[in-house]
């Protein structure tokens, strides 16, 4: 892959991350409020590096493919700025996501899914994501409740695996 294409994908992924906002937090995990309304954030029991590694293992273990990783802290450093560890992991499964895009092709702006692993001022790692039920509601998807429910269970399981001790 050429450097221009790679940079373009990273830029698109970063832009997509800024557009995400919606949903309720995963009720069984400790959740904190965030600046972006409806974005679920779960505090991890592990370090940033361990949480990121666990997240990636959980993603691939659930049959998703990691499409991209965006290291925002490294990008900030290249720009002469400082940012605590912050990595966006973009992952999906076309077999699961395509039916959502068939129902409303604008779902393509939301897929693949995005998981942000970041370190707060307190040194604790967190995983932030946009709950699928909120994404589906934003796009007014009808008749896909079972698909959304199954995908939500998978996403919540991935996050739970990433943040556990």
ChimeraX commands (.cxc) that place a marker at each C-alpha (Angstrom):
marker #1 position 0.00,0.00,0.00 radius 0.5
marker #1 position 1.43,3.40,-0.86 radius 0.5
marker #1 position 2.14,5.97,1.81 radius 0.5
marker #1 position -0.40,8.36,0.26 radius 0.5
marker #1 position -3.15,5.76,0.44 radius 0.5
marker #1 position -2.19,4.86,4.02 radius 0.5
marker #1 position -2.19,8.51,5.10 radius 0.5
marker #1 position -5.51,9.02,3.33 radius 0.5
marker #1 position -7.06,6.09,5.18 radius 0.5
marker #1 position -5.74,7.38,8.48 radius 0.5
marker #1 position -7.15,10.85,7.73 radius 0.5
marker #1 position -10.53,9.39,6.77 radius 0.5
marker #1 position -10.55,7.20,9.89 radius 0.5
marker #1 position -9.77,10.20,12.10 radius 0.5
marker #1 position -12.53,12.22,10.42 radius 0.5
marker #1 position -15.01,9.38,10.95 radius 0.5
marker #1 position -14.05,9.21,14.62 radius 0.5
marker #1 position -14.94,12.88,15.08 radius 0.5
marker #1 position -18.43,12.34,13.61 radius 0.5
marker #1 position -19.45,9.58,16.02 radius 0.5
marker #1 position -21.83,10.48,18.89 radius 0.5
marker #1 position -24.81,8.64,20.40 radius 0.5
marker #1 position -26.09,5.84,22.63 radius 0.5
marker #1 position -26.24,4.63,26.19 radius 0.5
marker #1 position -23.32,3.07,28.06 radius 0.5
marker #1 position -22.85,-0.61,28.59 radius 0.5
marker #1 position -24.70,-1.05,31.90 radius 0.5
marker #1 position -22.59,-3.86,33.37 radius 0.5
marker #1 position -19.25,-2.05,33.18 radius 0.5
marker #1 position -18.14,1.00,35.16 radius 0.5
marker #1 position -18.94,3.87,32.83 radius 0.5
marker #1 position -17.98,7.51,33.00 radius 0.5
marker #1 position -19.57,10.53,31.38 radius 0.5
marker #1 position -17.74,11.99,28.41 radius 0.5
marker #1 position -17.87,15.27,26.55 radius 0.5
marker #1 position -19.55,13.64,23.55 radius 0.5
marker #1 position -23.18,12.86,24.35 radius 0.5
marker #1 position -24.09,9.19,24.23 radius 0.5
marker #1 position -20.62,7.80,23.63 radius 0.5
marker #1 position -19.95,4.88,25.98 radius 0.5
marker #1 position -16.69,4.88,27.91 radius 0.5
marker #1 position -15.56,2.03,30.15 radius 0.5
marker #1 position -12.60,2.29,32.54 radius 0.5
marker #1 position -10.11,-0.55,32.25 radius 0.5
marker #1 position -8.59,-2.53,35.10 radius 0.5
marker #1 position -5.37,-2.80,33.06 radius 0.5
marker #1 position -2.76,-0.47,31.59 radius 0.5
marker #1 position -3.17,1.27,28.26 radius 0.5
marker #1 position -0.91,-1.19,26.43 radius 0.5
marker #1 position -2.60,-4.22,27.98 radius 0.5
marker #1 position -6.07,-2.84,27.26 radius 0.5
marker #1 position -5.18,-2.16,23.62 radius 0.5
marker #1 position -3.71,-5.65,23.20 radius 0.5
marker #1 position -6.74,-7.27,24.89 radius 0.5
marker #1 position -9.10,-5.24,22.70 radius 0.5
marker #1 position -7.37,-6.34,19.52 radius 0.5
marker #1 position -7.38,-10.00,20.65 radius 0.5
marker #1 position -11.07,-9.76,21.56 radius 0.5
marker #1 position -11.89,-8.18,18.20 radius 0.5
marker #1 position -10.17,-10.89,16.17 radius 0.5
marker #1 position -11.47,-13.57,18.54 radius 0.5
marker #1 position -15.04,-12.51,17.70 radius 0.5
marker #1 position -14.36,-12.88,13.99 radius 0.5
marker #1 position -13.89,-9.21,13.15 radius 0.5
marker #1 position -11.05,-7.91,11.03 radius 0.5
marker #1 position -8.98,-4.96,12.17 radius 0.5
marker #1 position -9.09,-2.57,9.23 radius 0.5
marker #1 position -6.89,0.16,10.72 radius 0.5
marker #1 position -5.19,1.48,13.81 radius 0.5
marker #1 position -4.79,5.22,14.25 radius 0.5
marker #1 position -2.21,6.22,16.85 radius 0.5
marker #1 position -3.36,9.74,17.67 radius 0.5
marker #1 position -0.54,10.26,20.21 radius 0.5
marker #1 position 2.10,9.44,17.59 radius 0.5
marker #1 position 0.41,11.81,15.11 radius 0.5
marker #1 position 0.38,14.53,17.76 radius 0.5
marker #1 position 4.08,13.97,18.43 radius 0.5
marker #1 position 4.86,14.32,14.71 radius 0.5
marker #1 position 3.02,17.66,14.82 radius 0.5
marker #1 position 5.10,18.76,17.80 radius 0.5
marker #1 position 2.22,18.29,20.26 radius 0.5
marker #1 position 1.70,16.08,23.28 radius 0.5
marker #1 position -1.22,13.70,23.77 radius 0.5
marker #1 position -1.60,10.92,26.30 radius 0.5
marker #1 position -1.73,7.43,24.72 radius 0.5
marker #1 position -4.75,7.38,22.39 radius 0.5
marker #1 position -5.30,4.75,19.71 radius 0.5
marker #1 position -8.35,4.26,17.51 radius 0.5
marker #1 position -8.99,0.68,16.37 radius 0.5
marker #1 position -11.31,0.33,13.37 radius 0.5
marker #1 position -12.75,-3.16,12.95 radius 0.5
marker #1 position -15.64,-4.91,11.33 radius 0.5
marker #1 position -17.15,-7.96,9.70 radius 0.5
marker #1 position -18.79,-7.43,6.30 radius 0.5
marker #1 position -21.19,-10.33,6.92 radius 0.5
marker #1 position -22.56,-8.49,9.95 radius 0.5
marker #1 position -22.36,-4.89,8.74 radius 0.5
marker #1 position -23.56,-5.24,5.15 radius 0.5
marker #1 position -27.21,-5.95,6.08 radius 0.5
marker #1 position -27.22,-2.65,7.97 radius 0.5
marker #1 position -25.88,-0.83,4.92 radius 0.5
marker #1 position -28.39,-2.58,2.66 radius 0.5
marker #1 position -31.14,-1.20,4.91 radius 0.5
marker #1 position -29.60,2.29,4.84 radius 0.5
marker #1 position -26.50,2.83,2.79 radius 0.5
marker #1 position -25.54,5.86,4.90 radius 0.5
marker #1 position -24.63,3.35,7.64 radius 0.5
marker #1 position -21.36,3.17,5.71 radius 0.5
marker #1 position -20.29,6.35,7.49 radius 0.5
marker #1 position -20.54,4.43,10.79 radius 0.5
marker #1 position -18.96,1.15,9.71 radius 0.5
marker #1 position -16.57,-0.45,10.33 radius 0.5
marker #1 position -16.90,0.00,14.07 radius 0.5
marker #1 position -14.52,2.21,16.03 radius 0.5
marker #1 position -13.03,1.60,19.46 radius 0.5
marker #1 position -10.90,4.31,21.08 radius 0.5
marker #1 position -8.40,3.19,23.72 radius 0.5
marker #1 position -7.06,6.13,25.66 radius 0.5
marker #1 position -5.33,7.03,28.90 radius 0.5
marker #1 position -7.00,9.58,31.15 radius 0.5
marker #1 position -5.32,12.19,33.30 radius 0.5
marker #1 position -5.57,9.74,36.20 radius 0.5
marker #1 position -3.39,7.24,34.29 radius 0.5
marker #1 position -6.24,4.77,33.83 radius 0.5
marker #1 position -6.96,3.31,30.42 radius 0.5
marker #1 position -10.42,3.54,28.92 radius 0.5
marker #1 position -12.29,2.15,25.93 radius 0.5
marker #1 position -14.78,4.45,24.22 radius 0.5
marker #1 position -17.19,3.41,21.49 radius 0.5
marker #1 position -20.46,4.43,19.88 radius 0.5
marker #1 position -23.16,1.90,20.91 radius 0.5
marker #1 position -24.69,0.20,17.87 radius 0.5
marker #1 position -28.27,0.67,19.07 radius 0.5
marker #1 position -27.71,4.42,19.02 radius 0.5
marker #1 position -26.13,4.28,15.58 radius 0.5
marker #1 position -29.11,2.26,14.29 radius 0.5
marker #1 position -31.55,4.72,15.88 radius 0.5
marker #1 position -29.72,7.68,14.35 radius 0.5
marker #1 position -30.20,6.07,10.92 radius 0.5
marker #1 position -33.77,5.03,11.75 radius 0.5
marker #1 position -33.14,1.40,10.84 radius 0.5
marker #1 position -36.32,-0.67,10.93 radius 0.5
marker #1 position -36.74,-4.44,11.09 radius 0.5
marker #1 position -33.16,-5.20,12.09 radius 0.5
marker #1 position -33.61,-5.38,15.84 radius 0.5
marker #1 position -32.27,-8.94,16.04 radius 0.5
marker #1 position -29.14,-8.04,14.03 radius 0.5
marker #1 position -28.55,-4.95,16.17 radius 0.5
marker #1 position -29.09,-6.98,19.36 radius 0.5
marker #1 position -26.60,-9.68,18.29 radius 0.5
marker #1 position -24.01,-7.13,17.19 radius 0.5
marker #1 position -24.49,-5.16,20.41 radius 0.5
marker #1 position -23.84,-8.29,22.48 radius 0.5
marker #1 position -20.66,-8.90,20.48 radius 0.5
marker #1 position -19.44,-5.32,20.90 radius 0.5
marker #1 position -20.15,-5.34,24.63 radius 0.5
marker #1 position -18.32,-8.65,24.98 radius 0.5
marker #1 position -15.29,-7.24,23.15 radius 0.5
marker #1 position -15.17,-4.20,25.44 radius 0.5
marker #1 position -15.67,-6.35,28.56 radius 0.5
marker #1 position -12.76,-8.58,27.53 radius 0.5
marker #1 position -10.56,-5.56,26.86 radius 0.5
marker #1 position -11.09,-3.89,30.25 radius 0.5
marker #1 position -11.07,-6.87,32.61 radius 0.5
marker #1 position -8.16,-7.58,34.95 radius 0.5
marker link #1:1,2 radius 0.2
marker link #1:2,3 radius 0.2
marker link #1:3,4 radius 0.2
marker link #1:4,5 radius 0.2
marker link #1:5,6 radius 0.2
marker link #1:6,7 radius 0.2
marker link #1:7,8 radius 0.2
marker link #1:8,9 radius 0.2
marker link #1:9,10 radius 0.2
marker link #1:10,11 radius 0.2
marker link #1:11,12 radius 0.2
marker link #1:12,13 radius 0.2
marker link #1:13,14 radius 0.2
marker link #1:14,15 radius 0.2
marker link #1:15,16 radius 0.2
marker link #1:16,17 radius 0.2
marker link #1:17,18 radius 0.2
marker link #1:18,19 radius 0.2
marker link #1:19,20 radius 0.2
marker link #1:20,21 radius 0.2
marker link #1:21,22 radius 0.2
marker link #1:22,23 radius 0.2
marker link #1:23,24 radius 0.2
marker link #1:24,25 radius 0.2
marker link #1:25,26 radius 0.2
marker link #1:26,27 radius 0.2
marker link #1:27,28 radius 0.2
marker link #1:28,29 radius 0.2
marker link #1:29,30 radius 0.2
marker link #1:30,31 radius 0.2
marker link #1:31,32 radius 0.2
marker link #1:32,33 radius 0.2
marker link #1:33,34 radius 0.2
marker link #1:34,35 radius 0.2
marker link #1:35,36 radius 0.2
marker link #1:36,37 radius 0.2
marker link #1:37,38 radius 0.2
marker link #1:38,39 radius 0.2
marker link #1:39,40 radius 0.2
marker link #1:40,41 radius 0.2
marker link #1:41,42 radius 0.2
marker link #1:42,43 radius 0.2
marker link #1:43,44 radius 0.2
marker link #1:44,45 radius 0.2
marker link #1:45,46 radius 0.2
marker link #1:46,47 radius 0.2
marker link #1:47,48 radius 0.2
marker link #1:48,49 radius 0.2
marker link #1:49,50 radius 0.2
marker link #1:50,51 radius 0.2
marker link #1:51,52 radius 0.2
marker link #1:52,53 radius 0.2
marker link #1:53,54 radius 0.2
marker link #1:54,55 radius 0.2
marker link #1:55,56 radius 0.2
marker link #1:56,57 radius 0.2
marker link #1:57,58 radius 0.2
marker link #1:58,59 radius 0.2
marker link #1:59,60 radius 0.2
marker link #1:60,61 radius 0.2
marker link #1:61,62 radius 0.2
marker link #1:62,63 radius 0.2
marker link #1:63,64 radius 0.2
marker link #1:64,65 radius 0.2
marker link #1:65,66 radius 0.2
marker link #1:66,67 radius 0.2
marker link #1:67,68 radius 0.2
marker link #1:68,69 radius 0.2
marker link #1:69,70 radius 0.2
marker link #1:70,71 radius 0.2
marker link #1:71,72 radius 0.2
marker link #1:72,73 radius 0.2
marker link #1:73,74 radius 0.2
marker link #1:74,75 radius 0.2
marker link #1:75,76 radius 0.2
marker link #1:76,77 radius 0.2
marker link #1:77,78 radius 0.2
marker link #1:78,79 radius 0.2
marker link #1:79,80 radius 0.2
marker link #1:80,81 radius 0.2
marker link #1:81,82 radius 0.2
marker link #1:82,83 radius 0.2
marker link #1:83,84 radius 0.2
marker link #1:84,85 radius 0.2
marker link #1:85,86 radius 0.2
marker link #1:86,87 radius 0.2
marker link #1:87,88 radius 0.2
marker link #1:88,89 radius 0.2
marker link #1:89,90 radius 0.2
marker link #1:90,91 radius 0.2
marker link #1:91,92 radius 0.2
marker link #1:92,93 radius 0.2
marker link #1:93,94 radius 0.2
marker link #1:94,95 radius 0.2
marker link #1:95,96 radius 0.2
marker link #1:96,97 radius 0.2
marker link #1:97,98 radius 0.2
marker link #1:98,99 radius 0.2
marker link #1:99,100 radius 0.2
marker link #1:100,101 radius 0.2
marker link #1:101,102 radius 0.2
marker link #1:102,103 radius 0.2
marker link #1:103,104 radius 0.2
marker link #1:104,105 radius 0.2
marker link #1:105,106 radius 0.2
marker link #1:106,107 radius 0.2
marker link #1:107,108 radius 0.2
marker link #1:108,109 radius 0.2
marker link #1:109,110 radius 0.2
marker link #1:110,111 radius 0.2
marker link #1:111,112 radius 0.2
marker link #1:112,113 radius 0.2
marker link #1:113,114 radius 0.2
marker link #1:114,115 radius 0.2
marker link #1:115,116 radius 0.2
marker link #1:116,117 radius 0.2
marker link #1:117,118 radius 0.2
marker link #1:118,119 radius 0.2
marker link #1:119,120 radius 0.2
marker link #1:120,121 radius 0.2
marker link #1:121,122 radius 0.2
marker link #1:122,123 radius 0.2
marker link #1:123,124 radius 0.2
marker link #1:124,125 radius 0.2
marker link #1:125,126 radius 0.2
marker link #1:126,127 radius 0.2
marker link #1:127,128 radius 0.2
marker link #1:128,129 radius 0.2
marker link #1:129,130 radius 0.2
marker link #1:130,131 radius 0.2
marker link #1:131,132 radius 0.2
marker link #1:132,133 radius 0.2
marker link #1:133,134 radius 0.2
marker link #1:134,135 radius 0.2
marker link #1:135,136 radius 0.2
marker link #1:136,137 radius 0.2
marker link #1:137,138 radius 0.2
marker link #1:138,139 radius 0.2
marker link #1:139,140 radius 0.2
marker link #1:140,141 radius 0.2
marker link #1:141,142 radius 0.2
marker link #1:142,143 radius 0.2
marker link #1:143,144 radius 0.2
marker link #1:144,145 radius 0.2
marker link #1:145,146 radius 0.2
marker link #1:146,147 radius 0.2
marker link #1:147,148 radius 0.2
marker link #1:148,149 radius 0.2
marker link #1:149,150 radius 0.2
marker link #1:150,151 radius 0.2
marker link #1:151,152 radius 0.2
marker link #1:152,153 radius 0.2
marker link #1:153,154 radius 0.2
marker link #1:154,155 radius 0.2
marker link #1:155,156 radius 0.2
marker link #1:156,157 radius 0.2
marker link #1:157,158 radius 0.2
marker link #1:158,159 radius 0.2
marker link #1:159,160 radius 0.2
marker link #1:160,161 radius 0.2
marker link #1:161,162 radius 0.2
marker link #1:162,163 radius 0.2
marker link #1:163,164 radius 0.2
marker link #1:164,165 radius 0.2
view
